Amino acid sequence: MTHLTSTLPSPAQLGDEQLRGAECVWCGRCLATETAVDLGVHPDPQCPWASWFPRACPACAEART
């Protein structure tokens, strides 16, 4: 998991759906709950009081491990 989170894009570059985990943080594909790869809860570097919930599609997560 650490390897994946170190390659996350900046939250400032992502759309709302990617920030809340509904779309893959890398390719933007809509995610299904049963197949999405959870990348954990992260504080937003620009707004430390806010969190974002990155998730990835299996293909993107596998490509980055």
C-alpha positions as MATLAB code, in Angstrom:
seq = 'MTHLTSTLPSPAQLGDEQLRGAECVWCGRCLATETAVDLGVHPDPQCPWASWFPRACPACAEART';
ca = [
       0.000    0.000    0.000;
       2.802    2.479    0.790;
       4.199    2.152   -2.720;
       0.817    2.957   -4.242;
       0.124    5.977   -2.065;
       3.545    7.460   -2.819;
       2.558    7.716   -6.490;
      -0.832    9.344   -5.991;
      -1.599   12.418   -8.073;
      -2.056   15.711   -6.270;
      -5.636   16.222   -5.032;
      -5.592   19.636   -6.727;
      -5.424   17.848  -10.100;
      -8.430   15.593   -9.458;
     -12.162   15.976   -9.917;
     -14.751   15.641   -7.156;
     -15.598   12.043   -8.095;
     -11.929   11.039   -7.899;
     -11.489   12.802   -4.550;
     -14.365   10.896   -2.971;
     -13.329    7.553   -4.455;
     -16.075    7.100   -7.050;
     -13.566    7.235   -9.937;
     -10.032    5.916  -10.326;
      -7.434    8.529   -9.315;
      -5.292    7.663  -12.340;
      -7.599    6.932  -15.291;
     -10.898    8.441  -14.120;
     -12.859    5.226  -14.751;
     -16.053    4.851  -12.698;
     -15.441    2.336   -9.893;
     -17.595   -0.500   -8.602;
     -17.536   -1.009   -4.828;
     -16.723   -4.693   -5.136;
     -13.670   -4.251   -7.406;
     -12.212   -0.851   -6.419;
      -8.820   -0.810   -4.704;
      -8.989    1.325   -1.552;
      -5.913    3.543   -1.157;
      -6.832    4.822    2.307;
      -7.928    8.170    3.717;
      -5.513   11.049    3.130;
      -5.435   14.640    4.393;
      -5.624   17.224    1.633;
      -2.246   19.020    1.568;
      -3.939   22.345    0.753;
      -6.716   21.912    3.310;
      -5.358   19.748    6.181;
      -8.744   19.746    7.941;
     -10.282   17.979    4.898;
      -9.759   14.401    3.802;
      -9.920   12.677    0.451;
     -10.596    9.017   -0.277;
      -8.581    7.829   -3.267;
      -9.418    4.536   -4.896;
      -8.204    2.923   -8.077;
      -9.409    0.451  -10.658;
      -7.671   -2.933  -10.415;
      -5.726   -2.380  -13.664;
      -4.224    0.949  -12.536;
      -3.440   -0.368   -9.049;
      -1.745   -3.462  -10.475;
       0.292   -1.363  -12.914;
       1.660    0.641   -9.976;
       2.687   -2.240   -7.693;
];
